[in-house]
Amino acid sequence: MAGLYRFVDGEVARVSGRAARQRLATSIAEFLTTLHALDPAIGERCGATPSVPWDDVYQPMIERCAPTLSTATAGWVRATGARLEQASRTMPPLTLIHADLKPEHVLVDGEQRILAVLDFEGVQVSDPARDFSRLIQNWDPAFASMVLSAYRGRVDDGFLARAQCYRDFDGLEALDTAVRREWPEWVGWSRRALAARAGAATRRGRAPRP
């Protein structure tokens, strides 16, 4: 068996230095502004089902997974869910999102201008803040804020709070997938990862209250 791929010029979008990070942030902001302004029907025609994250994804996920967690971790999960529910009340209309932004999927030239964005396999019609959660996860929170400052899409009062909650729930998504697909080795790993995230958030004083 063989695969055939078209080679795409460019460097993986990992940069250091304030000036380079700012140029990259501006480039990604332009990309996300354009992507989020597209007609969501484009994604639906490609098979993406519209999804309201809190109602369709995270609330059911919390109800499935929280009973399997330790008391402390379950408390943190439910409290973070309450924070996400609150922040979702001002959510803008659903948009077309990439949903898997990471340096390996963004190729740039020497001036940090985007040459290509790869891997649209997981494209969704959902909350635009989910793309910013991937910036927090795969770059860092300061970089996500730099992108947001140059972003020209609609930003509501709960935008950053939702992005952080989505980031915090990465471990919950992994656990839910592991349980549903019966991957026992992932169940233990994801529970430990989620407990570590809950403990770290509590130590930082960022444990939200329902």
N, CA, C and O of each residue as an XYZ file, in Angstrom:
840
protein
N       0.851     -1.195      0.000
C       0.000      0.000      0.000
C       0.881      1.237      0.000
O       1.998      1.223      0.516
N       0.366      2.296     -0.581
C       1.139      3.536     -0.654
C       0.192      4.706     -0.536
O      -0.994      4.600     -0.848
N       0.727      5.821     -0.082
C      -0.042      7.060     -0.008
C       0.649      8.131     -0.822
O       1.873      8.141     -0.950
N      -0.143      9.027     -1.367
C       0.400     10.107     -2.173
C      -0.031     11.429     -1.553
O      -1.220     11.659     -1.335
N       0.936     12.297     -1.270
C       0.661     13.579     -0.644
C       1.302     14.692     -1.466
O       2.346     14.509     -2.092
N       0.654     15.834     -1.445
C       1.244     17.003     -2.081
C       2.101     17.729     -1.050
O       1.633     18.049      0.043
N       3.345     17.985     -1.402
C       4.237     18.683     -0.487
C       3.845     20.149     -0.402
O       3.619     20.802     -1.420
N       3.765     20.658      0.822
C       3.408     22.065      1.045
C       4.607     22.768      1.653
O       5.114     22.349      2.694
N       5.059     23.826      1.013
C       6.167     24.600      1.547
C       5.781     25.256      2.861
O       4.604     25.493      3.131
N       6.784     25.546      3.670
C       6.533     26.278      4.903
C       7.155     25.604      6.104
O       7.540     24.436      6.063
N       7.243     26.375      7.182
C       7.790     25.894      8.447
C       6.673     25.773      9.474
O       5.710     26.539      9.463
N       6.822     24.796     10.361
C       5.869     24.640     11.457
C       5.841     25.918     12.295
O       6.882     26.524     12.550
N       4.663     26.316     12.714
C       4.476     27.623     13.362
C       4.860     27.607     14.840
O       4.032     27.875     15.710
N       6.109     27.294     15.108
C       6.667     27.431     16.457
C       7.708     28.541     16.401
O       8.732     28.394     15.734
N       7.464     29.623     17.077
C       8.381     30.757     17.027
C       8.660     31.241     18.440
O       7.901     30.968     19.370
N       9.745     31.955     18.581
C      10.081     32.577     19.859
C      10.432     34.032     19.602
O      10.747     34.418     18.476
N      10.376     34.821     20.640
C      10.644     36.251     20.494
C       9.349     37.024     20.325
O       8.451     36.593     19.602
N       9.255     38.156     20.985
C       8.026     38.933     20.987
C       7.587     39.338     19.579
O       6.411     39.204     19.239
N       8.502     39.823     18.771
C       8.136     40.317     17.438
C       7.626     39.187     16.559
O       6.618     39.343     15.870
N       8.315     38.045     16.578
C       7.899     36.915     15.751
C       6.554     36.368     16.226
O       5.697     36.033     15.408
N       6.369     36.278     17.530
C       5.089     35.803     18.060
C       3.955     36.748     17.681
O       2.850     36.299     17.375
N       4.219     38.044     17.699
C       3.175     39.004     17.334
C       2.804     38.884     15.854
O       1.629     38.969     15.498
N       3.812     38.684     14.992
C       3.510     38.513     13.569
C       2.695     37.247     13.336
O       1.740     37.245     12.559
N       3.081     36.169     14.018
C       2.332     34.925     13.876
C       0.911     35.088     14.420
O      -0.044     34.613     13.804
N       0.767     35.748     15.556
C      -0.559     35.962     16.140
C      -1.449     36.747     15.186
O      -2.633     36.441     15.042
N      -0.887     37.748     14.539
C      -1.660     38.539     13.586
C      -2.088     37.684     12.404
O      -3.223     37.795     11.939
N      -1.194     36.828     11.909
C      -1.517     35.951     10.787
C      -2.635     34.977     11.156
O      -3.567     34.767     10.379
N      -2.535     34.384     12.346
C      -3.569     33.433     12.769
C      -4.888     34.154     13.004
O      -5.952     33.610     12.707
N      -4.833     35.363     13.530
C      -6.061     36.139     13.733
C      -6.754     36.419     12.404
O      -7.980     36.346     12.317
N      -5.979     36.738     11.371
C      -6.567     36.971     10.050
C      -7.207     35.698      9.507
O      -8.294     35.730      8.931
N      -6.513     34.575      9.699
C      -7.071     33.297      9.239
C      -8.382     32.987      9.958
O      -9.373     32.640      9.316
N      -8.393     33.112     11.293
C      -9.593     32.776     12.055
C     -10.730     33.756     11.760
O     -11.894     33.357     11.706
N     -10.402     35.018     11.571
C     -11.439     35.990     11.215
C     -12.122     35.580      9.916
O     -13.347     35.621      9.811
N     -11.321     35.184      8.926
C     -11.873     34.769      7.634
C     -12.655     33.464      7.761
O     -13.763     33.350      7.236
N     -12.086     32.487      8.451
C     -12.754     31.193      8.601
C     -14.094     31.338      9.307
O     -15.099     30.780      8.866
N     -14.104     32.084     10.395
C     -15.320     32.206     11.198
C     -16.390     33.042     10.514
O     -17.552     33.010     10.919
N     -16.013     33.790      9.480
C     -16.990     34.590      8.736
C     -17.638     33.806      7.596
O     -18.605     34.274      6.995
N     -17.114     32.617      7.292
C     -17.683     31.820      6.212
C     -19.067     31.296      6.590
O     -19.390     31.146      7.769
N     -19.860     31.026      5.586
C     -21.190     30.467      5.807
C     -21.048     29.083      6.442
O     -20.416     28.207      5.852
N     -21.623     28.861      7.636
C     -21.511     27.544      8.274
C     -22.060     26.408      7.418
O     -21.705     25.246      7.617
N     -22.923     26.743      6.469
C     -23.486     25.709      5.599
C     -22.398     24.998      4.802
O     -22.578     23.855      4.382
N     -21.261     25.679      4.593
C     -20.139     25.035      3.906
C     -19.691     23.811      4.696
O     -19.474     22.742      4.126
N     -19.555     23.971      5.994
C     -19.167     22.854      6.839
C     -20.227     21.767      6.885
O     -19.911     20.577      6.873
N     -21.486     22.183      6.937
C     -22.563     21.199      6.987
C     -22.603     20.363      5.721
O     -22.890     19.166      5.769
N     -22.314     20.994      4.582
C     -22.287     20.234      3.328
C     -21.140     19.222      3.315
O     -21.181     18.236      2.579
N     -20.119     19.475      4.136
C     -18.984     18.547      4.232
C     -19.181     17.517      5.341
O     -18.288     16.718      5.622
N     -20.348     17.543      5.964
C     -20.653     16.536      6.975
C     -20.539     16.992      8.409
O     -20.720     16.184      9.320
N     -20.242     18.268      8.644
C     -20.115     18.776     10.013
C     -21.502     19.072     10.579
O     -22.255     19.860     10.006
N     -21.833     18.445     11.693
C     -23.123     18.667     12.335
C     -23.017     19.846     13.301
O     -22.117     19.853     14.141
N     -23.896     20.837     13.215
C     -23.845     21.955     14.168
C     -23.942     21.452     15.608
O     -24.737     20.563     15.915
N     -23.126     22.031     16.480
C     -23.063     21.564     17.859
C     -22.903     22.747     18.805
O     -21.962     23.530     18.675
N     -23.826     22.874     19.758
C     -23.703     23.857     20.829
C     -22.909     23.188     21.946
O     -23.422     22.265     22.579
N     -21.685     23.618     22.209
C     -20.803     22.839     23.091
C     -21.385     22.472     24.448
O     -21.303     21.313     24.854
N     -21.972     23.433     25.162
C     -22.466     23.110     26.492
C     -23.644     22.141     26.411
O     -23.643     21.110     27.084
N     -24.635     22.459     25.604
C     -25.844     21.638     25.554
C     -25.598     20.272     24.943
O     -26.094     19.262     25.443
N     -24.834     20.240     23.866
C     -24.706     19.006     23.083
C     -23.518     18.136     23.475
O     -23.517     16.932     23.217
N     -22.508     18.738     24.096
C     -21.271     17.999     24.348
C     -20.950     17.906     25.838
O     -20.907     16.813     26.403
N     -20.725     19.054     26.468
C     -20.120     19.019     27.798
C     -21.087     18.686     28.919
O     -20.714     17.968     29.848
N     -22.305     19.179     28.866
C     -23.254     18.812     29.918
C     -23.500     17.301     29.947
O     -23.413     16.702     31.019
N     -23.805     16.655     28.800
C     -23.953     15.194     28.842
C     -22.668     14.478     29.251
O     -22.723     13.457     29.937
N     -21.510     15.003     28.837
C     -20.239     14.379     29.164
C     -19.985     14.413     30.671
O     -19.513     13.434     31.249
N     -20.297     15.526     31.290
C     -20.118     15.645     32.734
C     -21.010     14.642     33.462
O     -20.575     13.990     34.411
N     -22.247     14.524     33.017
C     -23.169     13.597     33.678
C     -22.715     12.148     33.518
O     -22.928     11.331     34.414
N     -22.091     11.821     32.381
C     -21.603     10.455     32.189
C     -20.360     10.169     33.013
O     -20.212      9.080     33.567
N     -19.461     11.152     33.094
C     -18.133     10.883     33.657
C     -17.972     11.231     35.127
O     -17.234     10.552     35.841
N     -18.647     12.272     35.592
C     -18.416     12.725     36.967
C     -18.612     11.617     38.006
O     -17.836     11.548     38.960
N     -19.620     10.747     37.859
C     -19.798      9.700     38.876
C     -18.642      8.707     38.946
O     -18.525      7.981     39.933
N     -17.795      8.654     37.937
C     -16.676      7.704     37.926
C     -15.406      8.300     38.523
O     -14.386      7.615     38.609
N     -15.453      9.568     38.937
C     -14.256     10.272     39.398
C     -14.223     10.349     40.922
O     -15.225     10.103     41.593
N     -13.058     10.694     41.451
C     -12.950     10.929     42.885
C     -13.805     12.130     43.260
O     -14.174     12.934     42.404
N     -14.113     12.243     44.539
C     -14.974     13.334     44.999
C     -14.393     14.700     44.636
O     -15.111     15.582     44.165
N     -13.086     14.867     44.858
C     -12.453     16.163     44.598
C     -12.448     16.487     43.106
O     -12.773     17.605     42.708
N     -12.080     15.508     42.288
C     -12.024     15.761     40.848
C     -13.419     15.992     40.290
O     -13.613     16.882     39.462
N     -14.388     15.205     40.728
C     -15.767     15.393     40.264
C     -16.286     16.763     40.657
O     -17.002     17.400     39.885
N     -15.932     17.223     41.851
C     -16.362     18.557     42.271
C     -15.795     19.635     41.373
O     -16.496     20.574     40.995
N     -14.515     19.498     41.032
C     -13.895     20.473     40.136
C     -14.530     20.423     38.746
O     -14.771     21.465     38.136
N     -14.799     19.223     38.248
C     -15.425     19.083     36.930
C     -16.789     19.757     36.917
O     -17.109     20.493     35.984
N     -17.595     19.511     37.947
C     -18.929     20.117     37.973
C     -18.853     21.635     38.130
O     -19.648     22.360     37.532
N     -17.914     22.111     38.920
C     -17.763     23.554     39.095
C     -17.296     24.224     37.806
O     -17.769     25.306     37.460
N     -16.371     23.586     37.098
C     -15.924     24.116     35.812
C     -17.064     24.083     34.805
O     -17.206     24.987     33.982
N     -17.880     23.026     34.879
C     -19.061     22.964     34.020
C     -20.027     24.094     34.301
O     -20.603     24.660     33.371
N     -20.217     24.435     35.570
C     -21.099     25.550     35.911
C     -20.564     26.857     35.343
O     -21.327     27.704     34.878
N     -19.246     27.012     35.388
C     -18.618     28.201     34.811
C     -18.824     28.233     33.297
O     -19.104     29.288     32.728
N     -18.686     27.081     32.648
C     -18.894     27.022     31.204
C     -20.347     27.304     30.848
O     -20.627     28.009     29.878
N     -21.265     26.759     31.625
C     -22.682     27.030     31.366
C     -22.975     28.522     31.454
O     -23.673     29.073     30.602
N     -22.446     29.173     32.477
C     -22.653     30.613     32.645
C     -22.072     31.391     31.461
O     -22.723     32.284     30.919
N     -20.848     31.048     31.065
C     -20.192     31.767     29.974
C     -20.859     31.495     28.625
O     -20.721     32.288     27.694
N     -21.581     30.377     28.517
C     -22.232     30.014     27.256
C     -23.512     30.795     27.014
O     -24.060     30.746     25.913
N     -23.992     31.503     28.004
C     -25.253     32.231     27.845
C     -25.143     33.414     26.897
O     -26.152     33.904     26.391
N     -23.916     33.875     26.655
C     -23.716     34.998     25.726
C     -23.039     34.548     24.434
O     -22.564     35.382     23.663
N     -22.990     33.233     24.188
C     -22.257     32.709     23.046
C     -22.804     33.256     21.730
O     -24.020     33.308     21.549
N     -21.924     33.667     20.802
C     -22.380     34.172     19.505
C     -22.892     33.027     18.640
O     -22.788     31.865     19.034
N     -23.439     33.333     17.471
C     -23.907     32.262     16.579
C     -22.782     31.289     16.236
O     -21.609     31.661     16.214
N     -23.155     30.048     15.972
C     -22.178     29.035     15.608
C     -21.476     29.414     14.306
O     -22.076     29.993     13.401
N     -20.195     29.073     14.236
C     -19.410     29.371     13.051
C     -18.662     28.120     12.603
O     -18.619     27.116     13.313
N     -18.079     28.201     11.425
C     -17.212     27.139     10.934
C     -15.877     27.260     11.657
O     -15.249     28.317     11.612
N     -15.431     26.190     12.325
C     -14.166     26.233     13.065
C     -13.257     25.094     12.605
O     -13.721     24.063     12.117
N     -11.955     25.308     12.773
C     -10.975     24.289     12.416
C     -10.973     23.167     13.449
O     -10.978     21.990     13.089
N     -10.966     23.528     14.728
C     -11.095     22.610     15.871
C      -9.826     21.836     16.222
O      -9.824     21.089     17.201
N      -8.756     21.991     15.458
C      -7.523     21.258     15.802
C      -6.288     22.079     15.430
O      -5.345     21.556     14.837
N      -6.299     23.356     15.777
C      -5.148     24.199     15.474
C      -3.978     23.836     16.377
O      -4.118     23.739     17.596
N      -2.826     23.639     15.754
C      -1.591     23.374     16.476
C      -0.450     23.790     15.558
O      -0.660     23.929     14.353
N       0.748     23.991     16.090
C       1.858     24.443     15.239
C       2.086     23.560     14.017
O       2.414     24.062     12.942
N       1.915     22.253     14.174
C       2.153     21.331     13.055
C       1.123     21.488     11.939
O       1.359     21.051     10.813
N       0.000     22.099     12.237
C      -1.048     22.282     11.235
C      -1.042     23.680     10.620
O      -1.864     23.985      9.756
N      -0.119     24.524     11.066
C      -0.009     25.883     10.524
C       1.398     26.059      9.962
O       2.374     26.054     10.712
N       1.502     26.212      8.656
C       2.801     26.382      8.011
C       2.982     27.840      7.625
O       2.083     28.457      7.053
N       4.162     28.390      7.944
C       4.411     29.817      7.739
C       5.728     30.030      7.000
O       6.557     29.124      6.912
N       5.907     31.242      6.469
C       7.177     31.603      5.847
C       8.086     32.253      6.886
O       7.777     32.247      8.078
N       9.182     32.802      6.442
C      10.154     33.385      7.367
C       9.669     34.616      8.099
O      10.267     35.032      9.092
N       8.574     35.209      7.608
C       7.992     36.375      8.281
C       6.736     36.017      9.064
O       5.961     36.894      9.446
N       6.541     34.720      9.299
C       5.401     34.210     10.044
C       4.060     34.491      9.355
O       3.019     34.564     10.007
N       4.103     34.647      8.035
C       2.852     34.719      7.273
C       2.399     33.304      6.962
O       3.213     32.452      6.605
N       1.109     33.052      7.095
C       0.596     31.702      6.886
C       0.639     31.329      5.407
O       0.130     32.054      4.552
N       1.251     30.194      5.127
C       1.266     29.644      3.775
C       0.189     28.576      3.600
O      -0.371     28.426      2.514
N      -0.093     27.848      4.650
C      -1.106     26.798      4.570
C      -1.572     26.434      5.973
O      -0.803     26.487      6.933
N      -2.827     26.070      6.073
C      -3.381     25.483      7.299
C      -3.841     24.077      6.928
O      -4.637     23.899      6.006
N      -3.338     23.086      7.648
C      -3.551     21.691      7.294
C      -4.604     21.032      8.180
O      -5.007     21.565      9.214
N      -5.032     19.853      7.735
C      -5.864     18.949      8.519
C      -7.214     19.559      8.887
O      -7.464     19.906     10.042
N      -8.067     19.680      7.888
C      -9.442     20.123      8.123
C     -10.375     18.934      8.326
O     -11.593     19.067      8.203
N      -9.808     17.784      8.634
C     -10.625     16.588      8.794
C     -11.659     16.732      9.902
O     -12.760     16.190      9.806
N     -11.302     17.463     10.956
C     -12.206     17.590     12.091
C     -12.994     18.879     12.118
O     -13.467     19.285     13.179
N     -13.151     19.537     10.975
C     -13.863     20.811     10.939
C     -15.252     20.663     11.557
O     -15.917     19.642     11.383
N     -15.676     21.698     12.281
C     -16.957     21.662     12.987
C     -17.719     22.962     12.772
O     -17.147     23.975     12.368
N     -18.999     22.918     13.042
C     -19.819     24.125     13.133
C     -20.144     24.273     14.614
O     -20.984     23.551     15.151
N     -19.472     25.214     15.265
C     -19.545     25.265     16.714
C     -19.140     26.666     17.204
O     -19.131     27.632     16.441
N     -18.812     26.740     18.477
C     -18.411     27.990     19.119
C     -17.019     28.408     18.645
O     -16.084     27.614     18.755
N     -16.846     29.633     18.119
C     -15.510     30.059     17.690
C     -14.478     30.048     18.805
O     -13.280     29.965     18.534
N     -14.919     30.132     20.052
C     -13.971     30.089     21.176
C     -13.247     28.752     21.257
O     -12.199     28.660     21.896
N     -13.786     27.713     20.622
C     -13.105     26.415     20.659
C     -11.783     26.472     19.895
O     -10.827     25.797     20.277
N     -11.710     27.263     18.828
C     -10.427     27.416     18.151
C      -9.419     28.106     19.057
O      -8.230     27.790     19.009
N      -9.874     29.039     19.879
C      -8.957     29.726     20.793
C      -8.528     28.802     21.929
O      -7.448     28.985     22.489
N      -9.346     27.820     22.279
C      -8.920     26.866     23.299
C      -7.719     26.067     22.805
O      -6.858     25.690     23.599
N      -7.655     25.804     21.498
C      -6.505     25.091     20.936
C      -5.262     25.978     20.923
O      -4.144     25.476     21.041
N      -5.444     27.274     20.781
C      -4.294     28.184     20.875
C      -3.725     28.163     22.292
O      -2.508     28.151     22.478
N      -4.617     28.160     23.294
C      -4.164     28.068     24.684
C      -3.423     26.758     24.906
O      -2.363     26.730     25.531
N      -3.989     25.676     24.389
C      -3.414     24.345     24.603
C      -2.090     24.161     23.883
O      -1.134     23.660     24.474
N      -2.017     24.556     22.625
C      -0.886     24.192     21.773
C       0.161     25.294     21.610
O       1.256     25.027     21.115
N      -0.148     26.513     22.011
C       0.850     27.571     22.137
C       0.891     27.951     23.631
O       1.605     27.302     24.397
N       0.169     28.951     24.050
C       0.070     29.292     25.465
C      -0.989     30.366     25.629
O      -1.391     30.969     24.633
N      -1.467     30.637     26.858
C      -2.528     31.621     27.051
C      -2.157     33.026     26.569
O      -2.999     33.739     26.023
N      -0.887     33.426     26.773
C      -0.481     34.766     26.334
C      -0.576     34.895     24.821
O      -0.983     35.936     24.306
N      -0.201     33.835     24.109
C      -0.292     33.869     22.651
C      -1.754     33.931     22.215
O      -2.090     34.667     21.287
N      -2.622     33.170     22.871
C      -4.045     33.220     22.538
C      -4.604     34.630     22.719
O      -5.432     35.081     21.928
N      -4.153     35.316     23.753
C      -4.598     36.697     23.973
C      -4.092     37.627     22.880
O      -4.793     38.555     22.477
N      -2.882     37.383     22.401
C      -2.349     38.184     21.295
C      -3.186     37.992     20.032
O      -3.480     38.950     19.317
N      -3.564     36.741     19.768
C      -4.414     36.476     18.603
C      -5.765     37.154     18.774
O      -6.283     37.767     17.840
N      -6.333     37.041     19.970
C      -7.648     37.617     20.212
C      -7.649     39.132     20.021
O      -8.639     39.701     19.560
N      -6.545     39.781     20.372
C      -6.502     41.242     20.245
C      -6.525     41.692     18.784
O      -6.911     42.823     18.489
N      -6.109     40.800     17.862
C      -6.119     41.143     16.435
C      -7.299     40.503     15.700
O      -7.495     40.751     14.510
N      -8.063     39.704     16.383
C      -9.202     38.981     15.791
C     -10.368     39.934     15.580
O     -10.672     40.750     16.450
N     -11.021     39.832     14.430
C     -12.111     40.756     14.108
C     -13.479     40.068     14.075
O     -14.462     40.640     13.606
N     -13.522     38.858     14.570
C     -14.809     38.185     14.693
C     -15.552     38.674     15.926
O     -15.060     39.517     16.676
N     -16.736     38.132     16.117
C     -17.557     38.551     17.256
C     -17.017     37.934     18.540
O     -16.811     36.723     18.620
N     -16.790     38.780     19.545
C     -16.281     38.323     20.841
C     -17.258     38.780     21.920
O     -17.433     39.979     22.133
N     -17.883     37.842     22.589
C     -18.833     38.164     23.643
C     -18.127     38.162     25.001
O     -16.933     37.880     25.092
N     -18.881     38.478     26.048
C     -18.283     38.608     27.381
C     -17.718     37.291     27.906
O     -16.770     37.298     28.692
N     -18.287     36.159     27.483
C     -17.822     34.882     28.010
C     -16.817     34.174     27.129
O     -16.491     33.015     27.383
N     -16.318     34.834     26.106
C     -15.486     34.193     25.090
C     -14.241     33.528     25.685
O     -14.028     32.331     25.494
N     -13.428     34.288     26.396
C     -12.192     33.733     26.947
C     -12.463     32.707     28.044
O     -11.734     31.724     28.179
N     -13.507     32.940     28.820
C     -13.849     31.973     29.869
C     -14.203     30.625     29.252
O     -13.792     29.580     29.759
N     -14.963     30.645     28.161
C     -15.306     29.384     27.499
C     -14.061     28.725     26.913
O     -13.879     27.514     27.038
N     -13.207     29.518     26.276
C     -11.983     28.953     25.698
C     -11.163     28.247     26.766
O     -10.646     27.157     26.518
N     -11.033     28.840     27.949
C     -10.264     28.214     29.024
C     -10.950     26.958     29.541
O     -10.287     25.966     29.845
N     -12.283     26.994     29.643
C     -13.005     25.801     30.096
C     -12.836     24.648     29.116
O     -12.623     23.506     29.523
N     -12.932     24.948     27.825
C     -12.727     23.893     26.836
C     -11.328     23.299     26.981
O     -11.142     22.085     26.895
N     -10.361     24.167     27.201
C      -8.984     23.688     27.402
C      -8.899     22.814     28.654
O      -8.272     21.754     28.635
N      -9.524     23.258     29.731
C      -9.466     22.497     30.973
C     -10.134     21.129     30.852
O      -9.788     20.194     31.574
N     -11.092     21.020     29.936
C     -11.843     19.778     29.795
C     -11.228     18.801     28.788
O     -11.872     17.819     28.418
N     -10.004     19.050     28.343
C      -9.358     18.098     27.435
C      -9.315     16.697     28.045
O      -9.605     15.707     27.374
N      -8.951     16.629     29.316
C      -8.873     15.338     29.986
C     -10.229     14.665     30.116
O     -10.328     13.440     30.046
N     -11.280     15.468     30.306
C     -12.630     14.919     30.396
C     -13.050     14.313     29.060
O     -13.669     13.250     29.024
N     -12.709     14.994     27.959
C     -13.007     14.445     26.637
C     -12.278     13.129     26.415
O     -12.847     12.182     25.871
N     -11.019     13.071     26.837
C     -10.247     11.836     26.683
C     -10.874     10.704     27.491
O     -10.966      9.572     27.016
N     -11.307     11.016     28.723
C     -11.926      9.997     29.562
C     -13.223      9.509     28.947
O     -13.480      8.306     28.912
N     -14.041     10.427     28.465
C     -15.321     10.054     27.869
C     -15.115      9.152     26.649
O     -15.832      8.169     26.463
N     -14.133      9.498     25.829
C     -13.825      8.674     24.657
C     -13.360      7.284     25.077
O     -13.777      6.277     24.505
N     -12.489      7.244     26.087
C     -11.953      5.958     26.546
C     -13.046      5.052     27.100
O     -13.044      3.846     26.857
N     -13.978      5.637     27.843
C     -15.066      4.830     28.415
C     -15.994      4.332     27.317
O     -16.375      3.162     27.306
N     -16.358      5.213     26.400
C     -17.305      4.820     25.357
C     -16.704      3.789     24.399
O     -17.416      2.923     23.890
N     -15.405      3.882     24.156
C     -14.770      2.951     23.229
C     -14.122      1.753     23.929
O     -13.517      0.891     23.290
N     -14.264      1.723     25.252
C     -13.730      0.608     26.045
C     -12.224      0.446     25.844
O     -11.736     -0.617     25.460
N     -11.506      1.537     26.116
C     -10.044      1.537     26.073
C      -9.534      1.643     27.515
O      -9.279      2.752     27.986
N      -9.381      0.542     28.213
C      -9.058      0.590     29.647
C      -7.748      1.306     29.943
O      -7.640      1.972     30.973
N      -6.753      1.188     29.073
C      -5.477      1.861     29.352
C      -5.627      3.376     29.307
O      -4.923      4.096     30.014
N      -6.549      3.857     28.471
C      -6.806      5.298     28.403
C      -7.627      5.776     29.587
O      -7.484      6.920     30.021
N      -8.483      4.913     30.112
C      -9.337      5.320     31.238
C      -8.479      5.739     32.420
O      -8.678      6.813     32.986
N      -7.513      4.884     32.798
C      -6.649      5.216     33.928
C      -5.819      6.446     33.670
O      -5.692      7.307     34.541
N      -5.243      6.542     32.465
C      -4.412      7.705     32.132
C      -5.219      8.988     32.166
O      -4.766      9.984     32.731
N      -6.406      8.986     31.575
C      -7.195     10.218     31.493
C      -7.726     10.636     32.856
O      -7.856     11.829     33.132
N      -8.039      9.656     33.719
C      -8.470     10.016     35.076
C      -7.332     10.683     35.841
O      -7.548     11.660     36.558
N      -6.133     10.158     35.687
C      -4.986     10.775     36.361
C      -4.719     12.175     35.811
O      -4.437     13.101     36.571
N      -4.806     12.324     34.502
C      -4.574     13.634     33.889
C      -5.620     14.639     34.354
O      -5.297     15.795     34.627
N      -6.864     14.202     34.445
C      -7.936     15.093     34.881
C      -7.758     15.476     36.351
O      -7.985     16.625     36.730
N      -7.356     14.516     37.168
C      -7.112     14.816     38.581
C      -5.964     15.801     38.738
O      -6.016     16.691     39.587
N      -4.923     15.642     37.916
C      -3.791     16.563     37.972
C      -4.221     17.965     37.555
O      -3.804     18.948     38.166
N      -5.055     18.066     36.515
C      -5.546     19.380     36.076
C      -6.393     20.027     37.165
O      -6.268     21.222     37.431
N      -7.258     19.229     37.793
C      -8.100     19.759     38.866
C      -7.250     20.241     40.034
O      -7.506     21.306     40.595
N      -6.227     19.447     40.406
C      -5.365     19.843     41.510
C      -4.580     21.097     41.205
O      -4.431     21.965     42.064
N      -4.071     21.200     39.977
C      -3.303     22.385     39.604
C      -4.180     23.626     39.616
O      -3.755     24.682     40.086
N      -5.404     23.509     39.101
C      -6.314     24.655     39.078
C      -6.674     25.093     40.490
O      -6.765     26.288     40.770
N      -6.878     24.125     41.378
C      -7.206     24.453     42.757
C      -6.048     25.167     43.448
O      -6.255     26.126     44.191
N      -4.814     24.688     43.196
C      -3.653     25.338     43.810
C      -3.467     26.759     43.303
O      -2.973     27.625     44.025
N      -3.866     26.997     42.051
C      -3.758     28.360     41.500
C      -4.911     29.248     41.935
O      -4.945     30.440     41.631
N      -5.864     28.646     42.656
C      -6.998     29.424     43.102
C      -7.999     29.679     42.010
O      -8.773     30.634     42.074
N      -7.987     28.792     40.964
C      -8.905     28.995     39.860
C      -9.981     27.903     39.869
O     -10.454     27.471     38.817
N     -10.352     27.473     41.057
C     -11.412     26.465     41.147
C     -12.745     27.199     41.203
O     -13.085     27.754     42.247
N     -13.510     27.220     40.115
C     -14.753     27.967     40.097
C     -15.809     27.349     41.000
O     -15.795     26.144     41.255
N     -16.707     28.167     41.471
C     -17.787     27.693     42.314
C     -19.075     27.632     41.512
O     -19.348     28.527     40.713
N     -19.877     26.583     41.714
C     -21.158     26.513     41.014
C     -22.046     27.660     41.420
O     -23.172     27.772     40.934
